[in-house]
Amino acid sequence: MKEDIDEDRLLVAAIAAVLMEESIGSYLEPSLGRGMGSSWSIDHRRSLLGRESLETSRSKRSATR
């Protein structure tokens, strides 16, 4: 019986911790490493994949007519 009460208290503490963190919202922010990076790094990744340079792709028209 005492063991059940301890497990219930741990469960309540875990749920409370999650709810407190959720209200802060900091866990929803992506880390800095998930970003695209600088234009230089984007351009070099594109060239490694055999695609056109970033400058060329940005200078094109957005819609074909």
N, C-alpha and C positions, 0 to 999 in steps of 0.2 A: 504494500500500500504506500509506504514512504517513497519507494522507487518511482511509482506512478506520479506522485506529487512533484518529485524532482524533475521528471521528464516534462511534465506540464509547465513547470516554471521555466525550464529552458526553452520550450516552444514559445511561450508567451514573450520571453525576453528576445528571442530571435525575431518574432513577428514585429515587436515594438521597434527593434533596431532597424528593420527594413522599412517600416513606415516612417521613422524619423529621417532616414536617409532619403527616402522618396520625396519628402516634403522639401528637402534642401535642393534636390534636383541636380546635384553635381555629377552624379554617375551617368547622366544622359549626354554630357558633353563629350564629343569625340576628342581623342588625344591628338596632339600636334603632329604626330607621325602619320596620321591618316590623311593629311592634306596632300594636295598635288605637288607642292614644292615650288621652287622658283621657276621662272620662265626658262632659265638655262637648263635646269634638270629636266623639265618637261620636253624641251627641244631635243636633248640628247637621248632621252628614252624613245622619242618618236623616230629619231634617226637610227637607233639600234634595231627598231622594229621594221625599218625599211619604208617608213612613211615620209611624207613631205615635211619640210621644216615648219616650225610653229609660225614663223613670220609669213610664209607662203599661205598657210591655211587661214591665218587671220586676215590677210589682205584680200581674200576672195569675197565675192558677193555672197550674201547669206542665202539668197533664193535664185535658182536658175529660172530664166525667162524664156 
